[in-house]
Amino acid sequence: MDTTNQKYSRSKITIISLSFCLFGFVLLFIYSLYQPILDTWFASILQELASILIISGAITVISEYFTKREYLLEFYDIERRIKSSILTSENLEHMGNFGVTDCYPDAGRYDFSRFISDSNTLTICVHDGRSWLSANIHPLRDHLMKPSTRTTFLILNPNGNYIPLLADKIGIKTDYQIEKIKDTCYQLIDAYKSLPKPITSSISIYWVNLPIVNTMYISDKMAIIGTFNTSRTKGPMPLLTLSNLDNKNTFYHLINDDLQRLINDPDTIHAFSAKNGKIKVITKEING
């Protein structure tokens, strides 16, 4: 249904609803005038019918108002994005060639559930990942239950030199930052161990000694990159979504190659690994 037909349909609904309200008030007026001379059963029916018409008409009008309001807000957002695309049309082809598909102003409001559920391989690179994991533990568990999926987490080494700097930057104690990292590991391990048997998926946790300058989430289909604030001030973290194109020069492949080099870095620690439900590697520090 196009926009014109939608507006016409909504106008008809509003007019009919208002007509119901008006007819209900007319019946209520008639009831108040002729109640003494009307039969009791007829007066009751008239009163009930008037109430039903007024209430149903009013609820429909209110519902249409809020539905139309949400529809217009969504429409204005789409219009804004289209205008922005038109204004930057000369750069769209260039951006598309690099696989940039969209951007979002606040990572905290981005819904990762579809990104997680659509992936067969999933690599997450974050500072400690506890907040992200808490918000996405259910879709991640569903992902781990899928046959033969591979999941990799890259988080900061809790014993690394960068931890005190990060804790100071975000205004928390170093011990608490270490606790957050280890808690993420415990949650991931517990989630994997609690999967229904048989388990055919695999999971790995790596502790990184180098600073993580961007959050990176990459699947076999797309990648998402988020930028941290360089100042101490906390604020929204913008996200870029990148498509996996058949082009080795796209941002997706650059990020994927970068994460593979980080995994293979001699200072990166393989803290935990499990495949087909069997634990292969686990450090003493997170071994309960």
HELIX and SHEET records of a PDB file:
HELIX    1   1 THR A    3  TYR A   34  1                                  32    
HELIX    2   2 GLN A   35  ILE A   37  5                                   3    
HELIX    3   3 THR A   40  LEU A   87  1                                  48    
HELIX    4   4 SER A   89  ASN A   97  1                                   9    
HELIX    5   5 ALA A  107  ARG A  109  5                                   3    
HELIX    6   6 SER A  113  SER A  117  1                                   5    
HELIX    7   7 ARG A  130  MET A  145  1                                  16    
HELIX    8   8 TYR A  162  ILE A  170  1                                   9    
HELIX    9   9 THR A  174  LYS A  193  1                                  20    
HELIX   10  10 PHE A  251  ILE A  263  1                                  13    
HELIX   11  11 LYS A  284  ILE A  286  5                                   3    
SHEET    1   A 9 VAL A 100  TYR A 104  0                                        
SHEET    2   A 9 LEU A 239  SER A 243 -1                                        
SHEET    3   A 9 MET A 222  THR A 227 -1                                        
SHEET    4   A 9 ASN A 214  SER A 219 -1                                        
SHEET    5   A 9 THR A 121  CYS A 125 -1                                        
SHEET    6   A 9 ARG A 150  LEU A 156  1                                        
SHEET    7   A 9 SER A 202  VAL A 208  1                                        
SHEET    8   A 9 ILE A 269  LYS A 275 -1                                        
SHEET    9   A 9 LYS A 278  ILE A 282 -1                                        
END                                                                             
